Amino acid sequence: MKTDVSRFGSGYYATAYHLSGSRVVVLGTHRADLAGVRAWLDRTGYARRGSYLTPAAGTAPGFYAKPYLSDVYYRIDPATGAAAWDGATQFGDPVAVTERDGFRG
C-alpha cells in the first residue's frame, strides 16, 4: 500500500492506495492539517510511510497519487474515489518519508 501526502497552502491532502494490475485502487482520502492527516493514518491503520508530493504553482488543490516511477500523476475524485490520469498536473520530485518520519514535514 502506498500513501501520498500533498500540501496546498495550510491544507494537506492524504491518499492511501494500491495497484491492482494497471488500476489505481483508492483505499481512502483525507484533508486536514498535518496533525489531522497523521491522526487519520493512525486511526484507519494506513501506513505512515510514503511520499510528500510538492505541487507546482497553479496546480489545483486536491488528492493525487503517483504510483509509478515515471512522471505520471493521478487525480482522485473525492466524490467517487476514482483515480483518473492527470497529464496537466505538475509536481516536483516526490520526497519519500518513512514510518519513523511519520510525515513529519
C-alpha positions as CSV (number, residue, x, y, z in Angstrom):
1,M,0.0,0.0,0.0
2,K,1.2,3.5,-0.8
3,T,0.4,6.8,0.8
4,D,0.9,10.2,-0.8
5,V,0.5,13.5,1.1
6,S,0.3,16.8,-0.9
7,R,0.3,20.2,0.7
8,F,-1.6,23.2,-0.7
9,G,-1.2,26.2,1.5
10,S,-2.1,25.2,5.1
11,G,-4.1,22.1,4.0
12,Y,-2.8,18.6,3.5
13,Y,-4.4,16.0,1.3
14,A,-3.6,12.3,2.0
15,T,-4.3,9.4,-0.3
16,A,-3.9,5.8,0.5
17,Y,-4.0,3.4,-2.4
18,H,-2.6,0.2,-4.0
19,L,-2.1,-1.0,-7.5
20,S,-4.2,-3.8,-9.0
21,G,-2.7,-4.6,-12.3
22,S,-2.8,-1.3,-14.1
23,R,-5.6,0.1,-11.9
24,V,-5.1,2.5,-9.0
25,V,-7.4,1.3,-6.2
26,V,-8.0,4.2,-3.7
27,L,-8.4,2.9,-0.2
28,G,-9.1,6.3,1.4
29,T,-8.6,10.1,1.3
30,H,-8.5,12.7,3.9
31,R,-8.0,16.5,4.1
32,A,-6.8,18.2,7.2
33,D,-3.8,20.0,8.7
34,L,-0.7,17.8,9.1
35,A,-1.6,16.6,12.6
36,G,-5.1,15.7,11.3
37,V,-3.6,13.7,8.5
38,R,-1.3,11.8,10.9
39,A,-4.2,11.1,13.2
40,W,-6.3,9.8,10.2
41,L,-3.5,7.5,9.1
42,D,-3.2,6.1,12.6
43,R,-6.9,5.8,13.1
44,T,-7.5,4.0,9.9
45,G,-4.4,1.8,10.1
46,Y,-2.8,3.1,7.0
47,A,1.0,3.2,7.0
48,R,2.7,6.4,7.9
49,R,5.2,6.0,5.1
50,G,5.0,7.1,1.5
51,S,5.8,10.3,-0.3
52,Y,5.3,14.0,0.0
53,L,4.2,15.4,-3.3
54,T,5.3,19.0,-4.0
55,P,2.9,20.8,-6.4
56,A,4.0,23.4,-8.8
57,A,2.4,26.8,-8.6
58,G,-1.1,26.8,-10.1
59,T,-1.7,23.1,-9.5
60,A,-5.3,22.6,-8.4
61,P,-5.6,21.5,-4.8
62,G,-6.8,18.0,-4.2
63,F,-6.0,14.4,-3.8
64,Y,-3.2,12.9,-6.0
65,A,-1.4,9.6,-6.5
66,K,1.9,9.0,-8.1
67,P,2.1,5.2,-8.4
68,Y,4.9,4.8,-10.9
69,L,8.5,5.9,-11.2
70,S,7.6,7.7,-14.4
71,D,6.3,11.3,-14.1
72,V,2.6,10.1,-14.1
73,Y,0.1,11.5,-11.6
74,Y,-3.5,10.6,-11.0
75,R,-6.1,12.9,-9.6
76,I,-8.5,11.3,-7.1
77,D,-12.2,12.4,-7.4
78,P,-13.2,12.9,-3.8
79,A,-16.9,12.1,-4.6
80,T,-16.3,8.8,-6.2
81,G,-12.8,7.8,-5.1
82,A,-11.9,7.0,-8.7
83,A,-8.4,7.8,-10.0
84,A,-8.0,9.4,-13.4
85,W,-4.7,10.1,-15.1
86,D,-4.0,13.8,-15.0
87,G,-1.4,14.9,-17.6
88,A,-1.8,18.6,-16.8
89,T,-0.7,18.3,-13.1
90,Q,2.9,19.3,-12.4
91,F,4.8,18.2,-9.2
92,G,8.4,18.3,-8.2
93,D,10.2,15.1,-7.4
94,P,8.3,13.3,-4.5
95,V,10.2,13.2,-1.2
96,A,10.0,9.8,0.3
97,V,9.2,9.6,4.0
98,T,9.4,6.5,6.3
99,E,7.4,5.0,9.1
100,R,9.9,6.5,11.5
101,D,9.5,10.0,10.0
102,G,5.7,9.7,10.2
103,F,5.2,12.5,7.6
104,R,7.0,14.9,10.0
105,G,7.5,17.5,7.3
